[in-house]
Each structure stands twice: as structure tokens, then as C-alpha cells.
Amino acid sequence: MFKEPDKKIEKAADEGKDASGSAENSASGNADLEDDPYADIEPDFKVTASAKQPESSVPGNKKEATEQNSEVEPIDLQDNFVENKEPAELMFCIILASIYLGLARYFWEPLKKVSWLFWEFEAFLIFVAIIALFLGARPYMSPSSLQISRHGIKYQGPYWPQRKTVNWTNVVQMYVSPELILVIYRLSDKPKSLRPLLIHSVYLADKDKIADSISKYAPMEPVLVANPGLITRTFQILMFAAVVIWILSVLKN
């Protein structure tokens, strides 16, 4: 009575639908590829074992890194201490020099009648004024400096612009105080000859750290002493006065 549906017709219809669907998908895929030129490129997630391995783990790179590190020279560390420049001290020295030059100008006329006193007194006032100007301008012209390293000491004094270098191998003994350092050393060409080196640390900035720096770099233990006493300071003042009197006597003659 009833007829079965034709299976060939249904199969053809299904094939037509699949063909139309695949055509639509291919068309849409082609449209996407046209919109995105990189859509057909698949990312490559495959990484080789040699790429995964870091450069430091390769034996050849390790050897090259070791050779490069060996070629790099070690940094020569050192501690530097430089004299501070105080504008207030310069102004004070200028004012002091102006006062002495004013006194010299004031006593110029009255002392003309006394020839022997005129030259001595006027020369003294002018000399003190020049010394005051020199003391005020000296830190700007040749500041004192001290360098301490593992090789030795380099020192430039406040009144001697030439730098002095002493190696630790030549040092015999060191006496360190907050204001003065005495270094006794031998000459390289004359091992039996001993020479002193006076370092006026009172002029240097951070002078409290000099003793620690010497203890850090020096191969021998320095002798820590106190500041010069009253007798030593008096002796220094007398020596300075003797030098001033000698210079005045030379100027007079």
C-alpha cells in the first residue's frame, strides 16, 4: 500500500546540502583569508632542544665567558680625601690683609722721618698682608689631597704642590693622629736611607676616617697617637716666627 521513500533522492539531497555547506564554508574561509593575510599561517610551537637550552649552559659559551672574565682587569679601589674650600676663610683673610695694608698706609707718612724703623715696620705689615692673601687663596690654587690604595699613599701637601708617592713595600712605620700623620719610609734606590713624610690631615675633609682607611689598606698596623701637645704646638709657633724673622732680615739686607 505504502511506498518507501526513495533513498537515492534523500542521499542526493544530503549530498547537495553538504556540498552547499562546504562551498559556503570555503567561501567564508576565503573571505577571512582575504581580510586577514596572516590567517593561513600556523604558529610553530615546536622548539628544538638546542634553542631551549640557555647560552650559559653550553660548554663552549661557558669557556668563552670564563676567558672574558679573566681578561677583565680588577678595579683598583682607593679612598680619596680632598681639602674643603671655605669661602668664609677666604673673606676673613682678605679682610685681615686689608687691615694690615691700611695700617701700612696710615704709618707711611709718620715713619718717613725714622728711616730704620720705617722699612722694618712697613715691610712687616706688607709681608703679613701678603701672607694672609696667600693663605686664603691657597685652597683654590693647590688644594691638599690624600689617596690611599692597596699600592700605597699619594699625598699633595697644602704648601708643597708636588705630589709625593710612597709604596707600602717601602714603609717602615706609621704614626697616625687626627691632625698629623708621620710616615717613615725607605728610598727605593737607597734601602738604608730613611725619610719622613708629614701628612697634615687637619686640612683634609673627613679626617676622622683616615685612620680606618689606612688600617684597611696598609699591610702593617699603624701606631695611633694623640694630637700634638702644648709643647709641640709652641715649638711649631716658634719655628714659624723664626722663619718670618729670617725672611724680614733678608729683605732688609
C-alpha positions as CSV (number, residue, x, y, z in Angstrom):
1,M,0.0,0.0,0.0
2,F,2.6,2.5,1.1
3,K,5.8,3.1,-0.8
4,E,9.1,3.6,0.9
5,P,10.8,6.9,0.2
6,D,13.4,6.8,-2.4
7,K,16.7,6.6,-0.6
8,K,18.6,7.7,-3.6
9,I,16.7,11.0,-3.6
10,E,17.4,11.6,0.1
11,K,21.0,10.8,-0.4
12,A,21.3,13.2,-3.3
13,A,19.6,15.9,-1.2
14,D,22.0,15.3,1.7
15,E,25.0,15.4,-0.7
16,G,23.6,18.7,-2.1
17,K,23.3,20.2,1.3
18,D,26.9,19.1,2.3
19,A,28.2,20.5,-1.0
20,S,26.4,23.8,-0.5
21,G,27.6,23.9,3.2
22,S,31.2,23.2,2.2
23,A,31.0,25.7,-0.5
24,E,29.8,28.3,1.9
25,N,32.5,27.4,4.4
26,S,35.1,27.6,1.8
27,A,33.8,30.9,0.6
28,S,33.7,32.3,4.1
29,G,37.2,30.9,4.7
30,N,38.5,32.5,1.6
31,A,36.9,35.8,2.6
32,D,38.6,35.6,6.0
33,L,41.9,34.9,4.4
34,E,41.5,37.9,2.2
35,D,40.6,40.0,5.2
36,D,43.5,38.6,7.3
37,P,46.6,37.8,5.2
38,Y,48.2,36.0,8.1
39,A,45.3,33.8,8.9
40,D,46.6,30.8,6.9
41,I,50.0,30.9,8.7
42,E,50.0,28.4,11.6
43,P,52.2,29.3,14.6
44,D,55.2,27.0,15.0
45,F,55.2,25.8,18.6
46,K,58.0,23.3,18.1
47,V,61.2,24.4,19.8
48,T,64.3,22.4,19.4
49,A,66.3,21.2,22.4
50,S,69.2,23.4,21.4
51,A,67.0,26.5,21.4
52,K,65.5,25.7,24.8
53,Q,69.0,25.3,26.3
54,P,70.3,28.7,27.6
55,E,73.6,30.0,26.4
56,S,75.2,29.8,29.8
57,S,74.7,26.0,29.9
58,V,76.5,25.4,26.6
59,P,80.1,24.3,27.4
60,G,81.7,26.4,24.6
61,N,79.9,29.6,25.9
62,K,81.0,28.8,29.5
63,K,84.6,28.7,28.3
64,E,84.2,32.0,26.4
65,A,82.6,33.7,29.4
66,T,85.4,32.5,31.6
67,E,88.0,33.8,29.2
68,Q,86.2,37.2,29.0
69,N,86.0,37.4,32.8
70,S,89.7,36.6,33.1
71,E,90.6,39.3,30.6
72,V,88.8,42.0,32.6
73,E,91.2,43.8,34.9
74,P,90.3,44.2,38.6
75,I,89.2,47.6,39.7
76,D,91.8,49.5,41.7
77,L,89.9,50.7,44.8
78,Q,91.2,53.7,46.7
79,D,90.0,56.3,49.3
80,N,90.3,59.9,48.4
81,F,90.5,62.8,50.8
82,V,90.5,66.4,49.5
83,E,90.7,69.7,51.2
84,N,87.5,71.7,51.6
85,K,87.2,75.2,50.1
86,E,85.7,77.5,52.6
87,P,84.6,80.9,51.2
88,A,84.4,82.3,54.7
89,E,88.1,81.7,55.3
90,L,88.9,83.5,52.1
91,M,86.8,86.5,53.1
92,F,88.4,86.6,56.5
93,C,91.9,86.5,55.0
94,I,91.0,89.3,52.6
95,I,89.7,91.5,55.5
96,L,92.8,90.8,57.5
97,A,95.1,91.7,54.6
98,S,93.1,94.9,54.1
99,I,93.6,95.8,57.8
100,Y,97.4,95.4,57.6
101,L,97.6,97.3,54.3
102,G,95.6,100.1,55.9
103,L,98.0,100.2,58.8
104,A,100.9,100.3,56.5
105,R,99.4,103.3,54.6
106,Y,98.5,105.0,57.9
107,F,102.0,104.8,59.3
108,W,103.7,105.6,56.0
109,E,104.0,109.4,56.5
110,P,104.8,109.5,60.2
111,L,107.6,106.9,59.9
112,K,109.4,108.5,57.0
113,K,111.4,110.6,59.4
114,V,112.8,107.4,61.1
115,S,114.4,105.5,58.3
116,W,115.5,102.4,60.2
117,L,112.0,101.9,61.8
118,F,110.2,102.8,58.6
119,W,111.5,100.0,56.4
120,E,111.2,97.3,59.1
121,F,107.7,98.2,60.2
122,E,106.3,98.8,56.8
123,A,107.9,95.6,55.4
124,F,106.4,93.7,58.3
125,L,102.8,95.0,57.7
126,I,103.0,94.4,54.0
127,F,104.5,90.9,54.4
128,V,101.7,89.9,56.8
129,A,99.1,91.2,54.4
130,I,100.6,89.1,51.6
131,I,100.7,86.0,53.8
132,A,97.1,86.5,54.7
133,L,96.1,86.7,51.0
134,F,98.2,83.6,50.2
135,L,96.6,81.6,53.0
136,G,93.1,82.5,51.8
137,A,93.7,81.7,48.1
138,R,95.9,78.6,48.6
139,P,93.0,76.1,48.8
140,Y,91.7,77.3,45.4
141,M,95.1,77.2,43.8
142,S,96.6,74.0,45.1
143,P,94.3,72.1,47.5
144,S,95.7,69.4,49.7
145,S,94.8,65.8,48.8
146,L,95.5,62.3,50.0
147,Q,94.9,59.0,48.2
148,I,95.2,55.6,50.0
149,S,95.0,52.4,48.0
150,R,96.4,48.9,48.1
151,H,99.6,50.0,46.4
152,G,100.5,52.9,48.8
153,I,99.9,56.6,49.5
154,K,99.8,59.6,47.3
155,Y,99.9,62.9,49.1
156,Q,99.9,66.5,48.0
157,G,100.6,68.9,50.8
158,P,99.0,72.3,51.4
159,Y,102.2,74.3,50.9
160,W,104.0,72.0,48.5
161,P,102.2,71.4,45.2
162,Q,104.3,68.4,44.2
163,R,102.6,65.1,44.8
164,K,104.6,62.5,46.9
165,T,104.1,58.8,46.3
166,V,105.1,56.1,48.8
167,N,104.6,52.4,48.3
168,W,103.6,50.1,51.1
169,T,106.7,48.0,50.4
170,N,108.9,50.9,51.4
171,V,107.0,52.0,54.5
172,V,108.8,51.1,57.8
173,Q,106.4,52.6,60.4
174,M,103.4,54.9,60.5
175,Y,102.2,57.2,63.3
176,V,98.6,58.4,62.9
177,S,96.8,61.2,64.8
178,P,93.7,63.2,64.0
179,E,95.7,66.2,62.9
180,L,99.1,64.8,61.7
181,I,100.4,61.6,60.2
182,L,104.1,60.6,60.2
183,V,105.2,58.1,57.6
184,I,108.7,56.7,57.8
185,Y,109.8,55.0,54.6
186,R,112.9,53.8,52.7
187,L,114.0,55.1,49.3
188,S,113.9,52.5,46.5
189,D,117.4,53.2,45.3
190,K,118.8,53.6,48.9
191,P,117.3,50.9,51.2
192,K,119.4,52.0,54.2
193,S,118.2,55.7,53.9
194,L,115.1,56.6,55.9
195,R,112.9,59.6,55.1
196,P,109.9,61.1,56.9
197,L,106.7,62.1,55.2
198,L,104.4,64.5,57.2
199,I,100.7,64.4,56.2
200,H,98.7,67.4,57.6
201,S,95.4,65.6,57.9
202,V,93.9,68.6,59.7
203,Y,93.4,70.3,56.3
204,L,91.6,67.3,54.7
205,A,87.8,66.6,54.7
206,D,86.6,63.5,56.6
207,K,89.9,63.4,58.5
208,D,88.3,61.1,61.1
209,K,88.1,58.3,58.5
210,I,91.7,58.4,57.5
211,A,92.9,56.1,60.3
212,D,90.3,53.5,59.3
213,S,91.3,53.8,55.6
214,I,95.0,53.3,56.5
215,S,94.1,50.2,58.6
216,K,92.1,48.8,55.7
217,Y,94.8,49.1,53.0
218,A,98.1,49.1,54.9
219,P,99.9,45.8,55.3
220,M,101.3,46.9,58.7
221,E,99.4,48.1,61.8
222,P,99.8,51.8,62.3
223,V,100.6,53.4,65.6
224,L,97.7,55.6,66.8
225,V,98.8,58.6,68.8
226,A,97.0,61.7,70.2
227,N,97.1,65.2,68.8
228,P,100.3,67.3,69.3
229,G,100.5,68.7,72.8
230,L,101.1,72.2,74.0
231,I,104.9,71.9,73.9
232,T,104.8,70.7,70.3
233,R,102.4,73.5,69.3
234,T,104.6,76.0,71.0
235,F,107.6,74.7,69.1
236,Q,105.8,75.0,65.8
237,I,104.8,78.6,66.5
238,L,108.4,79.5,67.4
239,M,109.7,77.9,64.3
240,F,107.2,79.8,62.2
241,A,108.2,83.1,63.9
242,A,111.8,82.3,63.3
243,V,111.1,81.8,59.6
244,V,109.2,85.1,59.4
245,I,112.1,87.0,61.2
246,W,114.6,85.4,58.9
247,I,112.7,86.5,55.8
248,L,112.4,90.1,57.1
249,S,116.2,90.2,57.8
250,V,116.8,89.0,54.2
251,L,114.5,91.7,52.8
252,K,116.3,94.3,55.0
253,N,119.8,93.4,53.8
